[in-house]
Amino acid sequence: KEGDFEPNHFQERATEFTIVVSGLCRMGPFTLSAGDILVLDPGEKSDFLAIENSIVIGIKTPSLPGDKVLVGD
């Protein structure tokens, strides 16, 4: 939903693929819209903001519960 936010974080070992199906969002310095795909390598930091209502698919490989690390300010 518009305004949804996820704080700055990274995956320790997983590669994260974010696919924007519809809407507009921001991940780190990138503004993404329908059809965009962003790949974050392990250790690469990003936050997330839904600029408008969006449908986003997130795929992390390998799937490792507890791999996400929040980054303090």
VMD Tcl script that draws the C-alpha trace (Angstrom):
set ca {
  {0.00 0.00 0.00}
  {1.09 3.56 -0.62}
  {3.37 4.68 2.21}
  {4.49 1.19 3.25}
  {8.12 1.35 4.34}
  {10.81 -1.16 5.18}
  {13.96 0.15 6.90}
  {17.49 -0.18 5.56}
  {18.59 -3.83 5.59}
  {20.60 -6.45 3.73}
  {20.73 -10.21 3.26}
  {23.87 -11.87 4.64}
  {24.02 -14.77 2.17}
  {21.00 -14.55 -0.15}
  {20.62 -12.69 -3.43}
  {17.36 -10.72 -3.50}
  {15.37 -10.16 -6.71}
  {12.60 -7.55 -6.56}
  {10.12 -7.52 -9.45}
  {7.60 -4.68 -9.73}
  {4.35 -5.92 -11.28}
  {2.48 -2.63 -10.89}
  {2.77 0.70 -9.12}
  {5.72 2.84 -8.16}
  {8.22 2.30 -5.37}
  {11.71 3.26 -4.25}
  {14.47 0.92 -3.17}
  {17.58 2.73 -2.00}
  {18.40 5.32 -4.69}
  {16.30 3.58 -7.37}
  {12.72 4.47 -8.34}
  {11.03 1.38 -9.79}
  {7.83 0.98 -11.80}
  {5.95 -1.87 -13.51}
  {8.32 -4.20 -15.34}
  {11.45 -3.18 -13.41}
  {13.64 -5.80 -11.73}
  {16.25 -4.93 -9.10}
  {18.88 -7.46 -8.00}
  {20.62 -7.00 -4.65}
  {23.68 -9.10 -3.93}
  {24.44 -10.42 -0.44}
  {25.53 -7.53 1.80}
  {24.05 -4.86 -0.49}
  {21.92 -2.48 1.61}
  {18.51 -1.10 0.66}
  {15.32 0.25 2.15}
  {11.86 0.20 0.53}
  {9.08 2.76 0.12}
  {5.82 2.27 -1.76}
  {5.29 5.63 -3.48}
  {1.88 4.42 -4.66}
  {-0.10 1.19 -4.27}
  {2.13 -1.48 -5.80}
  {2.37 -5.19 -6.43}
  {5.93 -6.36 -5.82}
  {7.39 -9.87 -5.90}
  {10.46 -10.52 -3.78}
  {12.55 -13.63 -4.38}
  {15.51 -14.53 -2.20}
  {17.84 -17.33 -3.16}
  {18.76 -19.36 -1.35}
  {15.78 -19.05 0.99}
  {17.39 -18.65 4.40}
  {15.18 -17.76 7.38}
  {16.89 -15.18 9.57}
  {19.26 -14.00 6.79}
  {17.90 -10.42 6.84}
  {19.93 -7.91 8.88}
  {18.51 -4.48 9.80}
  {20.99 -1.62 9.50}
  {21.02 1.00 12.26}
  {21.31 4.70 11.50}
}
mol new
graphics top color blue
foreach p $ca { graphics top sphere $p radius 0.5 }
foreach p [lrange $ca 0 end-1] q [lrange $ca 1 end] { graphics top cylinder $p $q radius 0.2 }
display resetview
